[in-house]
Amino acid sequence: MEDLHKLNVEDVINLLKKVNALFPNGKPSKDIDERNEVIDSWDGEYEDIFETIDEQFYELESELESKLEIFVRRIIKK
């Protein structure tokens, strides 16, 4: 999230926050197995939500890629 803030892509951050809110305490575990257990427990319950978030993300994908490319080019020039 911190890096996304540096890229100034608040719309992408908001989408991630929506996904994170589905996890216990609003925060996915850093442990992949624990995360997968939670995701498996959803049993398709949030399928519509994820479909909407996917659609919204793909609308933002070009902007995110452009900002990331600019950021990487700045780092390479240093």
MMTF fields as JSON, N, C-alpha, C and O atoms, coordinates in Angstrom:
{
  "mmtfVersion": "1.0.0",
  "mmtfProducer": "UNKNOWN",
  "numBonds": 311,
  "numAtoms": 312,
  "numGroups": 78,
  "numChains": 1,
  "numModels": 1,
  "chainsPerModel": [1],
  "groupsPerChain": [78],
  "chainIdList": ["A"],
  "bondAtomList": [4, 2, 8, 6, 12, 10, 16, 14, 20, 18, 24, 22, 28, 26, 32, 30, 36, 34, 40, 38, 44, 42, 48, 46, 52, 50, 56, 54, 60, 58, 64, 62, 68, 66, 72, 70, 76, 74, 80, 78, 84, 82, 88, 86, 92, 90, 96, 94, 100, 98, 104, 102, 108, 106, 112, 110, 116, 114, 120, 118, 124, 122, 128, 126, 132, 130, 136, 134, 140, 138, 144, 142, 148, 146, 152, 150, 156, 154, 160, 158, 164, 162, 168, 166, 172, 170, 176, 174, 180, 178, 184, 182, 188, 186, 192, 190, 196, 194, 200, 198, 204, 202, 208, 206, 212, 210, 216, 214, 220, 218, 224, 222, 228, 226, 232, 230, 236, 234, 240, 238, 244, 242, 248, 246, 252, 250, 256, 254, 260, 258, 264, 262, 268, 266, 272, 270, 276, 274, 280, 278, 284, 282, 288, 286, 292, 290, 296, 294, 300, 298, 304, 302, 308, 306],
  "bondOrderList": [1, 1, 1, 1, 1, 1, 1, 1, 1, 1, 1, 1, 1, 1, 1, 1, 1, 1, 1, 1, 1, 1, 1, 1, 1, 1, 1, 1, 1, 1, 1, 1, 1, 1, 1, 1, 1, 1, 1, 1, 1, 1, 1, 1, 1, 1, 1, 1, 1, 1, 1, 1, 1, 1, 1, 1, 1, 1, 1, 1, 1, 1, 1, 1, 1, 1, 1, 1, 1, 1, 1, 1, 1, 1, 1, 1, 1],
  "groupList": [{"groupName": "MET", "atomNameList": ["N", "CA", "C", "O"], "elementList": ["N", "C", "C", "O"], "formalChargeList": [0, 0, 0, 0], "bondAtomList": [1, 0, 2, 1, 3, 2], "bondOrderList": [1, 1, 2], "singleLetterCode": "M", "chemCompType": "L-PEPTIDE LINKING"}, {"groupName": "GLU", "atomNameList": ["N", "CA", "C", "O"], "elementList": ["N", "C", "C", "O"], "formalChargeList": [0, 0, 0, 0], "bondAtomList": [1, 0, 2, 1, 3, 2], "bondOrderList": [1, 1, 2], "singleLetterCode": "E", "chemCompType": "L-PEPTIDE LINKING"}, {"groupName": "ASP", "atomNameList": ["N", "CA", "C", "O"], "elementList": ["N", "C", "C", "O"], "formalChargeList": [0, 0, 0, 0], "bondAtomList": [1, 0, 2, 1, 3, 2], "bondOrderList": [1, 1, 2], "singleLetterCode": "D", "chemCompType": "L-PEPTIDE LINKING"}, {"groupName": "LEU", "atomNameList": ["N", "CA", "C", "O"], "elementList": ["N", "C", "C", "O"], "formalChargeList": [0, 0, 0, 0], "bondAtomList": [1, 0, 2, 1, 3, 2], "bondOrderList": [1, 1, 2], "singleLetterCode": "L", "chemCompType": "L-PEPTIDE LINKING"}, {"groupName": "HIS", "atomNameList": ["N", "CA", "C", "O"], "elementList": ["N", "C", "C", "O"], "formalChargeList": [0, 0, 0, 0], "bondAtomList": [1, 0, 2, 1, 3, 2], "bondOrderList": [1, 1, 2], "singleLetterCode": "H", "chemCompType": "L-PEPTIDE LINKING"}, {"groupName": "LYS", "atomNameList": ["N", "CA", "C", "O"], "elementList": ["N", "C", "C", "O"], "formalChargeList": [0, 0, 0, 0], "bondAtomList": [1, 0, 2, 1, 3, 2], "bondOrderList": [1, 1, 2], "singleLetterCode": "K", "chemCompType": "L-PEPTIDE LINKING"}, {"groupName": "ASN", "atomNameList": ["N", "CA", "C", "O"], "elementList": ["N", "C", "C", "O"], "formalChargeList": [0, 0, 0, 0], "bondAtomList": [1, 0, 2, 1, 3, 2], "bondOrderList": [1, 1, 2], "singleLetterCode": "N", "chemCompType": "L-PEPTIDE LINKING"}, {"groupName": "VAL", "atomNameList": ["N", "CA", "C", "O"], "elementList": ["N", "C", "C", "O"], "formalChargeList": [0, 0, 0, 0], "bondAtomList": [1, 0, 2, 1, 3, 2], "bondOrderList": [1, 1, 2], "singleLetterCode": "V", "chemCompType": "L-PEPTIDE LINKING"}, {"groupName": "ILE", "atomNameList": ["N", "CA", "C", "O"], "elementList": ["N", "C", "C", "O"], "formalChargeList": [0, 0, 0, 0], "bondAtomList": [1, 0, 2, 1, 3, 2], "bondOrderList": [1, 1, 2], "singleLetterCode": "I", "chemCompType": "L-PEPTIDE LINKING"}, {"groupName": "ALA", "atomNameList": ["N", "CA", "C", "O"], "elementList": ["N", "C", "C", "O"], "formalChargeList": [0, 0, 0, 0], "bondAtomList": [1, 0, 2, 1, 3, 2], "bondOrderList": [1, 1, 2], "singleLetterCode": "A", "chemCompType": "L-PEPTIDE LINKING"}, {"groupName": "PHE", "atomNameList": ["N", "CA", "C", "O"], "elementList": ["N", "C", "C", "O"], "formalChargeList": [0, 0, 0, 0], "bondAtomList": [1, 0, 2, 1, 3, 2], "bondOrderList": [1, 1, 2], "singleLetterCode": "F", "chemCompType": "L-PEPTIDE LINKING"}, {"groupName": "PRO", "atomNameList": ["N", "CA", "C", "O"], "elementList": ["N", "C", "C", "O"], "formalChargeList": [0, 0, 0, 0], "bondAtomList": [1, 0, 2, 1, 3, 2], "bondOrderList": [1, 1, 2], "singleLetterCode": "P", "chemCompType": "L-PEPTIDE LINKING"}, {"groupName": "GLY", "atomNameList": ["N", "CA", "C", "O"], "elementList": ["N", "C", "C", "O"], "formalChargeList": [0, 0, 0, 0], "bondAtomList": [1, 0, 2, 1, 3, 2], "bondOrderList": [1, 1, 2], "singleLetterCode": "G", "chemCompType": "PEPTIDE LINKING"}, {"groupName": "SER", "atomNameList": ["N", "CA", "C", "O"], "elementList": ["N", "C", "C", "O"], "formalChargeList": [0, 0, 0, 0], "bondAtomList": [1, 0, 2, 1, 3, 2], "bondOrderList": [1, 1, 2], "singleLetterCode": "S", "chemCompType": "L-PEPTIDE LINKING"}, {"groupName": "ARG", "atomNameList": ["N", "CA", "C", "O"], "elementList": ["N", "C", "C", "O"], "formalChargeList": [0, 0, 0, 0], "bondAtomList": [1, 0, 2, 1, 3, 2], "bondOrderList": [1, 1, 2], "singleLetterCode": "R", "chemCompType": "L-PEPTIDE LINKING"}, {"groupName": "TRP", "atomNameList": ["N", "CA", "C", "O"], "elementList": ["N", "C", "C", "O"], "formalChargeList": [0, 0, 0, 0], "bondAtomList": [1, 0, 2, 1, 3, 2], "bondOrderList": [1, 1, 2], "singleLetterCode": "W", "chemCompType": "L-PEPTIDE LINKING"}, {"groupName": "TYR", "atomNameList": ["N", "CA", "C", "O"], "elementList": ["N", "C", "C", "O"], "formalChargeList": [0, 0, 0, 0], "bondAtomList": [1, 0, 2, 1, 3, 2], "bondOrderList": [1, 1, 2], "singleLetterCode": "Y", "chemCompType": "L-PEPTIDE LINKING"}, {"groupName": "THR", "atomNameList": ["N", "CA", "C", "O"], "elementList": ["N", "C", "C", "O"], "formalChargeList": [0, 0, 0, 0], "bondAtomList": [1, 0, 2, 1, 3, 2], "bondOrderList": [1, 1, 2], "singleLetterCode": "T", "chemCompType": "L-PEPTIDE LINKING"}, {"groupName": "GLN", "atomNameList": ["N", "CA", "C", "O"], "elementList": ["N", "C", "C", "O"], "formalChargeList": [0, 0, 0, 0], "bondAtomList": [1, 0, 2, 1, 3, 2], "bondOrderList": [1, 1, 2], "singleLetterCode": "Q", "chemCompType": "L-PEPTIDE LINKING"}],
  "groupTypeList": [0, 1, 2, 3, 4, 5, 3, 6, 7, 1, 2, 7, 8, 6, 3, 3, 5, 5, 7, 6, 9, 3, 10, 11, 6, 12, 5, 11, 13, 5, 2, 8, 2, 1, 14, 6, 1, 7, 8, 2, 13, 15, 2, 12, 1, 16, 1, 2, 8, 10, 1, 17, 8, 2, 1, 18, 10, 16, 1, 3, 1, 13, 1, 3, 1, 13, 5, 3, 1, 8, 10, 7, 14, 14, 8, 8, 5, 5],
  "groupIdList": [1, 2, 3, 4, 5, 6, 7, 8, 9, 10, 11, 12, 13, 14, 15, 16, 17, 18, 19, 20, 21, 22, 23, 24, 25, 26, 27, 28, 29, 30, 31, 32, 33, 34, 35, 36, 37, 38, 39, 40, 41, 42, 43, 44, 45, 46, 47, 48, 49, 50, 51, 52, 53, 54, 55, 56, 57, 58, 59, 60, 61, 62, 63, 64, 65, 66, 67, 68, 69, 70, 71, 72, 73, 74, 75, 76, 77, 78],
  "secStructList": [7, 2, 2, 2, 2, 2, 2, 6, 7, 2, 2, 2, 2, 2, 2, 2, 2, 2, 2, 2, 6, 6, 1, 4, 4, 4, 7, 7, 7, 1, 1, 2, 2, 2, 2, 2, 2, 2, 2, 2, 2, 2, 6, 6, 6, 6, 2, 2, 2, 2, 2, 2, 2, 2, 2, 2, 2, 2, 2, 2, 2, 2, 2, 2, 2, 2, 2, 2, 2, 2, 2, 2, 2, 2, 2, 2, 2, 7],
  "xCoordList": [0.83, 0.0, 0.875, 0.589, 1.947, 2.844, 3.405, 3.462, 3.813, 4.355, 3.279, 3.567, 2.073, 0.986, 0.694, 0.336, 0.848, 0.699, 1.774, 1.5, 2.994, 4.081, 3.759, 4.141, 3.065, 2.673, 1.434, 1.07, 0.788, -0.421, -1.549, -2.134, -1.829, -2.907, -3.984, -4.203, -4.623, -5.602, -6.758, -7.284, -7.152, -8.253, -7.876, -8.706, -6.635, -6.159, -6.098, -6.478, -5.623, -5.555, -6.95, -7.124, -7.921, -9.29, -9.833, -10.575, -9.47, -9.892, -9.26, -9.926, -7.977, -7.302, -7.907, -8.019, -8.289, -8.922, -10.247, -10.594, -10.982, -12.239, -11.985, -12.722, -10.938, -10.591, -10.109, -10.536, -9.235, -8.705, -9.816, -9.728, -10.847, -11.952, -12.675, -13.371, -12.525, -13.176, -12.471, -13.049, -11.235, -10.459, -10.76, -11.193, -10.534, -10.734, -9.919, -8.744, -10.545, -9.934, -9.506, -8.735, -9.997, -9.698, -8.266, -7.79, -7.57, -6.162, -5.82, -5.921, -5.412, -5.007, -3.73, -2.86, -3.63, -2.439, -1.247, -1.403, -0.072, 1.15, 1.493, 2.224, 0.97, 1.209, 0.263, -0.958, 0.829, 0.021, -0.96, -2.081, -0.543, -1.442, -2.648, -3.772, -2.422, -3.53, -4.455, -5.677, -3.856, -4.672, -5.538, -6.729, -4.925, -5.665, -6.782, -7.839, -6.566, -7.63, -8.84, -9.98, -8.588, -9.69, -10.399, -11.627, -9.62, -10.203, -11.026, -12.122, -10.504, -11.237, -12.553, -13.539, -12.568, -13.776, -14.9, -16.065, -14.55, -15.567, -16.497, -17.659, -15.996, -16.812, -17.689, -18.88, -17.085, -17.814, -18.712, -19.385, -18.727, -19.621, -19.407, -20.353, -18.165, -17.846, -17.558, -16.927, -18.011, -17.732, -18.152, -17.397, -19.33, -19.807, -18.943, -18.66, -18.53, -17.674, -16.349, -15.874, -15.748, -14.468, -14.592, -13.683, -15.684, -15.892, -15.939, -15.331, -16.647, -16.729, -15.367, -14.973, -14.641, -13.321, -12.367, -11.578, -12.428, -11.59, -11.865, -10.937, -13.132, -13.503, -12.967, -12.428, -13.114, -12.635, -11.107, -10.552, -10.437, -8.98, -8.503, -7.61, -9.088, -8.63, -8.869, -8.172, -9.832, -10.025, -8.889, -8.588, -8.264, -7.185, -5.799, -4.799, -5.73, -4.461, -3.489, -2.308, -3.948, -3.067, -2.446, -1.249, -3.264, -2.765, -1.7, -0.653, -1.971, -1.028, 0.283, 1.36, 0.202, 1.408, 2.203, 3.431, 1.525, 2.212, 2.946, 4.098, 2.278, 2.909, 4.068, 5.081, 3.925, 5.001, 6.199, 7.346, 5.93, 7.009, 7.779, 9.009, 7.082, 7.73, 8.596, 9.729, 8.065, 8.792, 10.067, 11.132, 9.963, 11.118, 12.167, 13.36, 11.749, 12.706, 13.467, 14.661, 12.772, 13.448, 14.509, 15.597, 14.19, 15.131, 16.347, 17.479, 16.125, 17.211, 18.17, 19.377, 17.652, 18.478, 19.377, 20.379, 19.047, 19.827, 21.141, 21.916],
  "yCoordList": [-1.189, 0.0, 1.254, 2.243, 1.172, 2.323, 2.695, 3.871, 1.688, 1.947, 2.472, 3.311, 2.0, 2.509, 3.974, 4.749, 4.349, 5.758, 6.599, 7.707, 6.07, 6.788, 7.003, 8.021, 6.061, 6.178, 7.044, 7.393, 7.389, 8.217, 7.564, 8.178, 6.311, 5.575, 5.223, 4.058, 6.239, 6.084, 5.162, 4.451, 5.168, 4.285, 2.81, 1.989, 2.482, 1.103, 0.759, -0.34, 1.691, 1.489, 1.223, 0.342, 1.965, 1.772, 0.393, -0.205, -0.114, -1.463, -2.499, -3.436, -2.329, -3.26, -3.207, -4.232, -2.034, -1.902, -2.664, -3.246, -2.658, -3.407, -4.903, -5.599, -5.389, -6.805, -7.108, -8.091, -6.281, -6.497, -6.531, -7.271, -5.743, -5.674, -7.013, -7.235, -7.888, -9.195, -10.167, -11.175, -9.865, -10.718, -10.383, -9.271, -11.336, -11.054, -9.834, -9.706, -8.962, -7.711, -6.797, -5.861, -7.061, -6.202, -6.276, -5.38, -7.356, -7.464, -8.914, -9.798, -9.16, -10.511, -10.913, -10.08, -12.166, -12.694, -12.608, -12.715, -12.418, -12.437, -13.866, -14.083, -14.825, -16.234, -16.68, -16.603, -17.14, -17.497, -18.631, -18.634, -19.586, -20.694, -20.207, -20.642, -19.313, -18.75, -17.926, -18.0, -17.135, -16.346, -17.265, -17.016, -18.335, -19.261, -19.969, -20.235, -20.276, -20.887, -19.963, -20.406, -18.696, -17.733, -17.642, -17.685, -17.516, -17.41, -18.652, -18.544, -19.826, -21.073, -21.102, -21.673, -20.498, -20.507, -19.649, -19.81, -18.751, -17.891, -18.679, -18.308, -19.77, -20.671, -19.92, -20.203, -18.961, -18.23, -17.125, -16.458, -16.925, -15.933, -14.518, -13.738, -14.197, -12.835, -12.76, -11.812, -13.741, -13.805, -12.534, -12.025, -12.019, -10.804, -9.6, -8.755, -9.531, -8.423, -8.47, -7.45, -9.663, -9.787, -9.492, -8.913, -9.874, -9.584, -8.077, -7.575, -7.364, -5.908, -5.264, -4.366, -5.726, -5.176, -5.451, -4.581, -6.646, -6.964, -5.997, -5.461, -5.78, -4.87, -3.471, -2.825, -3.006, -1.673, -1.6, -0.602, -2.663, -2.671, -2.59, -1.803, -3.391, -3.397, -2.066, -1.738, -1.298, 0.056, 0.979, 1.964, 0.663, 1.484, 0.971, 1.641, -0.184, -0.849, 0.007, 0.073, 0.654, 1.48, 2.614, 2.88, 3.28, 4.382, 3.879, 4.506, 2.755, 2.172, 1.818, 2.133, 1.176, 0.812, 2.042, 2.041, 3.084, 4.316, 4.951, 5.364, 5.029, 5.634, 4.785, 5.317, 3.488, 2.593, 2.73, 2.746, 2.826, 2.985, 4.283, 4.285, 5.37, 6.653, 6.529, 7.012, 5.888, 5.704, 4.891, 5.262, 3.8, 2.938, 3.682, 3.559, 4.44, 5.203, 6.215, 6.429, 6.844, 7.792, 7.097, 7.634, 5.905, 5.154, 4.735, 4.813, 4.301, 3.848, 4.999, 4.781, 6.205, 7.367, 7.771, 8.453, 7.37, 7.792, 7.138, 7.388],
  "zCoordList": [0.0, 0.0, 0.0, -0.674, 0.779, 0.874, -0.502, -0.862, -1.256, -2.585, -3.533, -4.386, -3.397, -4.229, -3.905, -4.791, -2.635, -2.261, -2.953, -3.416, -3.02, -3.7, -5.17, -5.748, -5.772, -7.177, -7.354, -8.477, -6.248, -6.269, -7.081, -7.974, -6.743, -7.407, -6.367, -6.036, -5.887, -4.812, -5.186, -4.33, -6.447, -6.864, -6.714, -6.324, -7.023, -6.867, -5.376, -4.971, -4.576, -3.126, -2.565, -1.724, -3.016, -2.533, -2.892, -2.112, -4.064, -4.441, -3.517, -3.077, -3.226, -2.318, -0.923, -0.25, -0.498, 0.821, 0.873, 1.901, -0.238, -0.293, -0.139, 0.56, -0.796, -0.686, 0.729, 1.334, 1.25, 2.602, 3.642, 4.622, 3.437, 4.397, 4.535, 5.526, 3.578, 3.631, 4.571, 4.976, 4.915, 5.811, 7.265, 7.568, 8.169, 9.591, 10.021, 9.677, 10.76, 11.221, 10.081, 10.292, 8.88, 7.74, 7.257, 6.56, 7.631, 7.256, 6.908, 7.759, 5.65, 5.281, 6.011, 6.267, 6.334, 6.988, 6.039, 4.823, 6.597, 5.788, 5.38, 4.413, 6.107, 5.818, 4.692, 4.833, 3.594, 2.425, 2.722, 2.213, 3.539, 3.859, 4.656, 4.407, 5.607, 6.385, 5.496, 5.62, 4.593, 3.656, 2.812, 2.626, 2.3, 1.442, 2.195, 1.623, 3.463, 4.273, 4.358, 4.218, 4.586, 4.669, 3.325, 3.258, 2.257, 0.916, 0.586, 0.035, 0.92, 0.678, 1.461, 0.994, 2.632, 3.464, 2.868, 3.231, 1.967, 1.367, 0.453, 0.288, -0.148, -0.955, -1.971, -2.101, -2.686, -3.724, -3.22, -4.006, -1.908, -1.298, -1.852, -1.96, -2.199, -2.641, -4.136, -4.603, -4.871, -6.303, -7.038, -7.867, -6.751, -7.417, -7.063, -7.912, -5.805, -5.371, -6.117, -6.616, -6.195, -6.891, -8.378, -8.972, -8.974, -10.385, -10.617, -11.562, -9.773, -9.88, -9.661, -10.405, -8.632, -8.341, -9.497, -9.866, -10.073, -11.236, -12.385, -12.99, -12.677, -13.764, -13.495, -14.393, -12.264, -11.907, -11.994, -12.454, -11.551, -11.619, -13.068, -13.383, -13.945, -15.33, -16.019, -16.979, -15.554, -16.068, -15.625, -16.3, -14.497, -13.942, -14.324, -14.064, -14.924, -15.187, -16.003, -15.662, -17.055, -17.895, -17.104, -17.215, -16.308, -15.49, -14.513, -14.348, -13.873, -12.931, -13.635, -13.128, -14.781, -15.527, -15.936, -15.849, -16.379, -16.785, -15.622, -15.755, -14.483, -13.312, -12.81, -12.355, -12.891, -12.48, -13.416, -12.97, -14.697, -15.671, -15.426, -15.467, -15.175, -14.886, -13.638, -13.61, -12.617, -11.357, -11.579, -11.087, -12.307, -12.567, -13.384, -13.108, -14.371, -15.188, -14.342, -14.549, -13.382, -12.492, -11.653, -11.446, -11.173, -10.34, -11.174, -10.696, -12.394, -13.247, -13.566, -13.676, -13.714, -14.045, -12.883, -13.096, -11.667, -10.498, -10.441, -9.518]
}
